[in-house]
Amino acid sequence: MIKLHSVIDKIIEEKYKIVEYKKKVLPIEEILKKIEDCNYLHRNFKEAVKRKNERVALIGECKKATPQKGIIRQNYDVKEIVKQYYSTNLVDAISVLTEEKFFYGDLYHLIHARENIPLPILRKDFVIDEYQIYESLYYQADAILIIVSILDKDKLKRFYEISKNLSLEVLFEVYSEEDVKKISSLEAEIIGINNRNLENFLVDLRNTEKILKLLYSLKNTVIVSESGISSKKDVEYLSSLGVDAILVGSYFMMSNDIKNSVKDFF
């Protein structure tokens, strides 16, 4: 396993255990049959998060807790949260945290989000096994987030190929120059730049500016800035860099009025 901060190591260690358990409860054969039989209508995530004429696109996140802060939203009702996001006419896609132990997520939250609004749904989790890719489609995600730093190049390539064969979009999350190099040959369609260092959890919005310079040659790739965005000033700064979209979770989840908090960003 690639060495990361001890908390990340623990999350990944637990994720391996959870995935092995899930494989026994819901075998891949059953998932494949369900996928084959369902009338799944894909919602285009990349198109939704392309930069708008007048503003950056916004991905609103559903997240109950974080490893650092614990529970950040006591009244965590995904159905109501996504309805509030959608009512603003400013949220273009939804990200749903499904990691169980540290973020208190649940795969069924993907279905709850999908059933209540027409926006594309991104599954945000720690993808370490191809089983999770099929599982994501089974629970009706339109796209998945893949953290580049926790996988080797071979897995990144294989996971991307599997996802594309399923018409499941991938947001590759990068933090460093090393991450960018690892996916340089994959022709990634969506790249998320994480402003949070996963080794020490420190956040610096300037990381988006730093990594953007490494991505200047990518013409058709949608760029998303993630983590630490909490004000209109932050949005204006990231917009000035030319990113297509921003992903905001904790700030909205800690708000007593999601709708107005979203509107305050623009």
Secondary structure, 3 states (H helix, E strand, C coil): CCCCCHHHHHHHHHHHHHHHHHHHHCCHHHHHHHHHHCCCCCCCHHHHCCCCCCCCEEEEEECCEECCCEECCCCCCHHHHHHHHHHCCCCCEEEEECCCCCCCCCCHHHHHHHHHCCCCEEEECCCCCHHHHHHHHHCCCCEEEEEHHHCCHHHHHHHHHHHHHCCCEEEEEECCHHHHHHCCCCCCCEEEEECECCCCCCECCHHHHHHHCCCCCCCCCEEEEECCCCCHHHHHHHHHHCCCEEEECHHHHCCCCHHHHHHHCC
